[in-house]
Amino acid sequence: MEFYIIEAMLGAFMFGLGGTLFKLNAHKEGDDNYFFLGLYTVGAICFLIDGYEELGQFGGWAYFTMAAIVALGSAGGNYTFSKGMRLGPAGLTSAFAKANIIIVILLSSLYYGEAISLMEGLGILFFFAAMVVVNLKVGGSTKSTSGRWFFILVACIILLAFRNGGLKVVNEMALSGVLVVAIAYTYCAVYFAAAVLKGGDKNITSTLAKKNSLVFGSSCGLVSFGGLYFYVTALKSGPGGVVVTIFSLDMFFILIISYLFFGERLNRNQKIGFALSAIGLTLIGLK
């Protein structure tokens, strides 16, 4: 087995573990402000250490401006993702959140003139089909997902597109991506620290719950950084399509863990929606 496959699998495992920590915090009804304070503080430190050798490249307002865009997408996207975890099944929420790649592909096509391949086009169609399926009513039954969950996930998709699209622009501007992310995470850490100082979630008064959220978030920041590290490393030595496809296995990991430990069960429409999302992401990865 090629080593890049192992790296991609490790990255998928760590990202899946990170998504599971999101669900665990939601399942425990934790404080999101404490969770994200831990996530972004640990993440900022990790990225700053990783980008230490690139500090010489730092300079100019472009770094702060692009970091602000990435921070908005990251904080907003992760916050809505967390809310989605509270309202819907973790596996389906994780699968739908990945649809942000559609916006990035479309904007890249419009702005940079990048051609959309047949595989990408089919993948996008599968994603849209998944969105339609989970909102269908079968017979006299209610929809398989709540309208609130769906609109929160739409907001999540758009915000995460700001993060990922912003990083693409950073690459086009020849800026250090790791430094931009370090600054962006610092912005986010400061924001959530201010939210915590203001009292955190007023509905959560338990000190233990807040401490647990801080631990869950810090752990999530660490494993997410590790997942991204293995992903980037795998991309350097392996074909992008294969690496992206393997990396997408994280949503299957979240689906299985949610089934085993949180007792989540997908109904028929949700299973079809998840399958269509997985096929769409695979097609895009194998463009």
C-alpha positions in Angstrom: 0.0 0.0 0.0 1.3 3.4 -1.0 2.2 5.6 2.1 0.1 8.5 0.8 -3.0 6.3 1.1 -2.2 5.7 4.8 -1.7 9.4 5.3 -5.0 10.2 3.6 -6.8 7.6 5.8 -5.2 9.0 8.9 -6.4 12.5 7.9 -9.9 11.2 7.3 -9.9 9.4 10.7 -8.8 12.6 12.5 -11.3 14.8 10.7 -14.0 12.2 11.5 -12.9 12.3 15.1 -13.2 16.0 15.0 -16.7 15.8 13.7 -17.6 13.3 16.4 -16.4 15.8 19.0 -18.8 18.3 17.5 -21.6 15.8 17.9 -20.5 14.9 21.4 -20.6 18.5 22.5 -24.1 18.8 21.0 -25.2 15.5 22.6 -24.0 16.7 26.0 -25.7 20.1 25.4 -22.4 21.9 25.9 -21.6 25.5 25.6 -20.6 26.3 22.0 -18.6 29.4 23.0 -16.3 27.4 25.3 -16.1 24.7 22.6 -14.9 27.1 19.9 -12.7 29.0 22.3 -10.8 25.7 22.8 -10.9 24.7 19.2 -9.5 28.0 17.8 -7.0 28.7 20.6 -5.4 25.2 20.1 -5.7 25.5 16.3 -4.1 29.0 16.2 -1.1 27.7 18.3 -0.7 24.7 16.1 -0.8 26.7 12.8 1.5 29.3 14.2 4.1 26.6 15.1 3.7 24.9 11.8 4.2 28.2 9.9 7.1 29.4 12.1 9.6 29.0 9.2 7.3 31.1 6.9 7.1 34.1 9.3 9.6 35.9 7.0 7.0 36.0 4.3 4.5 37.9 6.5 3.8 41.5 5.6 1.1 43.8 4.4 -2.6 44.2 5.0 -3.4 41.4 2.5 -2.7 38.9 5.3 -5.1 40.5 7.8 -7.8 41.1 5.2 -7.8 37.5 3.8 -7.6 36.2 7.4 -10.7 38.1 8.3 -12.6 36.5 5.3 -11.4 33.1 6.2 -12.2 33.7 9.9 -15.8 34.7 9.0 -16.3 31.6 7.0 -14.6 29.3 9.5 -16.3 30.6 12.7 -19.7 31.1 11.0 -19.5 27.7 9.2 -18.5 25.8 12.2 -21.0 27.5 14.4 -23.9 26.6 12.1 -22.4 23.1 11.6 -22.6 22.7 15.4 -26.2 23.9 15.4 -26.9 21.4 12.6 -25.5 18.6 14.7 -28.0 19.5 17.5 -31.0 19.4 15.1 -30.2 16.6 12.7 -28.2 13.3 12.3 -24.5 13.8 12.4 -23.6 11.7 9.3 -26.1 13.6 7.1 -25.1 16.9 8.6 -21.4 16.2 7.8 -22.2 15.0 4.3 -24.3 18.1 3.5 -21.7 20.5 4.9 -19.2 19.3 2.3 -21.5 20.7 -0.4 -19.6 24.0 0.1 -17.2 22.7 -2.5 -19.9 23.3 -5.1 -19.9 27.0 -4.5 -16.1 27.1 -4.6 -16.1 25.2 -8.0 -18.8 27.5 -9.5 -17.0 30.7 -8.3 -13.7 29.4 -9.6 -15.3 28.8 -12.9 -16.8 32.3 -13.1 -13.9 34.3 -11.7 -10.8 32.3 -12.8 -12.3 30.7 -15.9 -11.6 27.2 -14.6 -13.6 24.6 -16.7 -16.0 22.4 -14.9 -15.3 18.8 -15.8 -17.9 16.2 -16.6 -17.2 14.4 -13.3 -17.6 17.7 -11.3 -20.8 18.5 -13.1 -22.3 15.1 -12.3 -21.1 15.4 -8.7 -22.8 18.7 -8.3 -26.0 17.2 -9.7 -25.8 14.4 -7.2 -25.4 16.9 -4.4 -28.5 18.8 -5.5 -30.4 15.5 -5.8 -29.5 14.7 -2.2 -30.9 18.1 -1.1 -34.1 17.4 -2.9 -34.5 13.9 -1.5 -34.1 14.8 2.2 -36.9 17.4 1.8 -39.4 15.1 0.1 -42.6 14.0 1.8 -43.5 10.4 1.2 -47.2 9.8 1.2 -48.7 11.5 4.2 -45.5 11.5 6.2 -43.6 14.6 7.3 -40.3 15.6 5.7 -37.3 13.5 6.7 -35.5 16.6 8.0 -36.8 19.8 9.7 -36.9 23.0 7.7 -34.8 24.7 10.4 -32.0 22.1 10.0 -32.0 22.4 6.3 -31.7 26.2 6.2 -29.0 26.1 8.9 -27.1 23.7 6.7 -27.5 26.0 3.7 -26.1 28.8 5.8 -23.3 26.5 6.9 -22.5 25.6 3.2 -22.3 29.3 2.2 -20.1 30.3 5.1 -17.7 27.4 4.7 -17.4 28.4 1.1 -16.1 31.7 2.3 -13.4 29.8 4.2 -12.4 27.4 1.5 -12.9 30.0 -1.3 -10.8 32.5 0.7 -8.0 30.0 1.0 -8.1 29.5 -2.8 -7.7 33.2 -3.2 -4.9 33.2 -0.7 -3.1 30.6 -2.9 -3.7 32.7 -6.0 -2.2 35.7 -4.3 0.9 33.7 -3.4 0.4 34.3 0.4 1.4 31.8 3.0 -1.8 29.8 3.6 -0.7 28.5 7.0 0.0 32.1 8.3 -3.4 33.3 7.0 -5.1 30.4 8.8 -3.1 31.1 12.0 -4.2 34.8 12.0 -7.8 33.8 11.1 -7.9 31.3 14.0 -6.5 34.0 16.3 -9.3 36.3 15.3 -11.8 33.5 16.1 -10.2 32.7 19.4 -10.4 36.3 20.5 -14.1 36.5 19.4 -15.1 33.4 21.4 -13.0 34.5 24.4 -15.0 37.7 24.4 -18.2 35.7 24.2 -17.1 33.5 27.2 -16.2 36.6 29.2 -19.7 38.0 28.6 -21.1 34.8 30.2 -21.1 32.2 27.5 -24.4 30.5 26.7 -26.9 31.8 29.3 -28.9 28.6 29.0 -25.9 26.6 30.3 -25.1 27.2 34.0 -23.2 24.0 34.8 -19.5 24.7 35.3 -18.7 21.0 34.5 -20.6 21.3 31.2 -18.5 24.4 30.2 -15.3 22.7 31.2 -16.2 19.6 29.2 -17.0 21.9 26.2 -13.6 23.5 26.5 -11.9 20.1 26.6 -14.0 18.8 23.6 -13.1 21.9 21.6 -9.4 21.8 22.4 -9.3 18.2 21.4 -11.2 19.0 18.2 -8.7 21.7 17.4 -5.8 19.3 17.9 -7.2 16.4 15.8 -8.5 18.8 13.1 -5.0 20.2 12.7 -3.6 16.7 12.6 -6.1 15.7 10.0 -5.3 18.7 7.8 -1.6 18.0 8.2 -1.9 14.4 6.9 -4.2 15.6 4.1 -1.7 18.2 2.9 1.1 15.7 3.2 -0.8 13.1 1.2 -1.6 15.6 -1.5 2.2 16.3 -2.0 2.9 12.6 -2.8 -0.3 11.2 -4.2 -2.9 11.9 -6.9 -5.3 14.6 -5.8 -8.5 12.8 -6.8 -7.6 9.7 -4.9 -6.5 11.6 -1.8 -9.7 13.8 -1.8 -11.9 10.7 -2.2 -10.2 8.8 0.7 -10.3 11.9 2.8 -14.0 12.1 2.3 -14.4 8.9 4.2 -14.6 11.0 7.4 -18.3 11.3 7.0 -18.7 7.5 7.0 -16.7 7.4 10.2 -19.1 10.0 11.8 -22.1 8.1 10.5 -20.9 4.8 12.1 -19.9 6.5 15.4 -23.2 8.3 15.7 -25.0 5.0 15.1 -23.0 3.1 17.7 -22.7 5.7 20.5 -25.5 8.2 20.0 -28.2 5.8 18.7 -28.8 7.8 15.6 -30.8 6.1 12.8 -31.3 7.4 9.3 -34.8 7.0 7.7 -35.1 6.0 4.1 -34.9 9.5 2.6 -31.9 10.4 4.8 -30.1 7.2 3.7 -30.6 8.0 0.1 -29.6 11.6 0.6 -26.4 10.5 2.4 -25.6 8.0 -0.4 -26.2 10.7 -3.1 -23.9 13.1 -1.3 -21.2 10.5 -1.0 -21.4 9.7 -4.7 -21.3 13.4 -5.6 -18.3 14.0 -3.5 -16.5 11.0 -4.9 -17.2 12.2 -8.5 -15.9 15.6 -7.7 -12.8 14.1 -6.1 -12.1 11.9 -9.2 -12.5 14.8 -11.7 
